[in-house]
């Protein structure tokens, strides 16, 4: 199974590139952010997720891990999965290793998109026009998401680096150029 963790700060292009990888390699794309946004906003779980995501804070690990595992379990015959926006903490990375190991598989690689902070901010503000996402529109929330990434999420790269699975990819350039960089790394494995 090809299990790709597509990693990077908010606005790095994970969603856009996930669609390209999904098409090219026939993978299932799982974005925990998309799953949270698709929850019924009136349900208990929907309200809980929104209370964190609207502020740019992480949804607690316990809830997120459960949601991710349920989502993966919907695709028992997948030839591979792109994990987009998960894991975002070391505890989530450990839980994913355990979960996949119980299925006789493992994370194949982490592809980490590297984009400077100023570029992230301008991309997110531009995206707010089309995404309608509250967390894309407000500079304070954007800053909080970037800080959360730097403090809680960036260490996840070290987790995979220690396993020899980290690949850093320059995330600046045209969408097609970045897609090609990702394909090159995957095809070289
Ligand atoms: P995203 O669409 O990946 O930018 O995620 C939007 C929001 O959903 C984040 O700011 C978090 O509040 C929440 N979220 C998504 N994925 C995770 C995760 N793996 N762990 C915790 N919170 C998450």
Boltz pocket constraint, residues with backbone or C-beta under 6 A from the ligand:
constraints:
  - pocket:
      binder: B
      contacts: [[A, 10], [A, 32], [A, 33], [A, 34], [A, 36], [A, 49], [A, 52], [A, 53], [A, 54], [A, 56], [A, 57], [A, 58], [A, 59], [A, 60], [A, 64], [A, 84], [A, 85], [A, 86], [A, 87], [A, 88], [A, 89], [A, 92], [A, 135], [A, 145]]
      max_distance: 6.0
